[in-house]
Amino acid sequence: MSHSTSPSPAEQPATTALPRTVAIVTGASRGLGLALTQELLSQGASVMTIARQAQADEASLNLAAQAGVHLKHLSADLGDP
C-alpha cells in the first residue's frame, strides 16, 4: 500500500487566486503601494502602477515576468493636478 504526502505550504507552487484581474495601484514605488503591487502580481493579477518614479520597480518587473502577468507603469504625481 502506497501513501503520498502533500507538500508543505512553503513547498507548494504559488496559486493564481486572481486570474483575469486587473488592478491599479497608486504610490507603487515604495511602502504599502510596492508591497500591494508585489502581492497582486504573485496572486496572478495584471497590475497598472502609478508613481512619481520614472520606471516600475525592478523586483516588481521580475515578479510579473515570473508569474506570466502584465505590469504597466505610469509616471505621474497625483498630488499635483
C-alpha positions in Angstrom: 0.0 0.0 0.0 1.4 3.3 -1.0 0.6 6.6 0.6 1.5 10.0 -0.5 2.1 13.1 1.5 1.1 16.6 0.5 3.9 19.2 0.2 4.1 21.7 3.0 2.6 25.1 2.2 6.2 26.5 1.7 6.8 23.8 -1.0 3.6 24.3 -2.9 3.7 26.4 -6.1 2.2 29.9 -5.9 -1.5 29.9 -6.7 -3.1 32.2 -9.1 -6.0 33.4 -7.0 -6.7 36.4 -9.1 -6.6 35.4 -12.8 -8.2 37.8 -15.3 -8.0 40.5 -12.6 -6.5 44.0 -13.4 -5.6 46.2 -10.5 -4.5 49.9 -10.4 -2.1 50.8 -7.6 -1.0 54.3 -6.8 2.1 55.1 -4.8 3.6 51.9 -6.1 7.3 52.8 -5.9 7.6 52.1 -2.2 5.9 51.2 1.1 2.4 49.8 1.0 1.9 50.5 -2.7 5.0 48.5 -3.6 4.0 45.6 -1.2 0.5 45.6 -2.6 1.8 45.5 -6.2 4.0 42.6 -5.5 1.3 40.6 -3.7 -1.2 41.2 -6.5 1.4 40.1 -9.1 2.2 37.0 -7.1 -1.5 36.1 -7.0 -1.8 36.3 -10.8 -3.3 39.8 -11.3 -2.1 42.1 -14.0 -1.2 45.5 -12.5 -1.1 49.1 -13.6 1.2 51.1 -11.3 1.3 54.8 -10.8 4.1 56.6 -9.0 6.3 59.7 -9.3 9.2 57.4 -10.1 10.0 57.2 -13.8 10.2 53.4 -14.0 8.5 50.5 -12.4 10.3 48.8 -9.6 12.8 46.2 -10.8 11.6 43.5 -8.4 8.0 44.0 -9.5 9.0 43.7 -13.1 10.8 40.4 -12.4 7.9 39.1 -10.4 5.5 39.9 -13.2 7.7 38.1 -15.7 7.9 35.0 -13.5 4.2 35.0 -12.9 3.4 35.5 -16.6 1.2 38.6 -16.0 1.3 42.1 -17.3 2.8 45.1 -15.4 2.4 48.6 -16.9 3.7 51.7 -15.2 2.7 55.4 -15.5 4.9 58.1 -14.0 2.6 60.8 -12.5 2.3 62.9 -9.5 -1.3 62.6 -8.4 -0.9 65.3 -5.8 -0.2 67.9 -8.4 -3.3 68.4 -10.5 
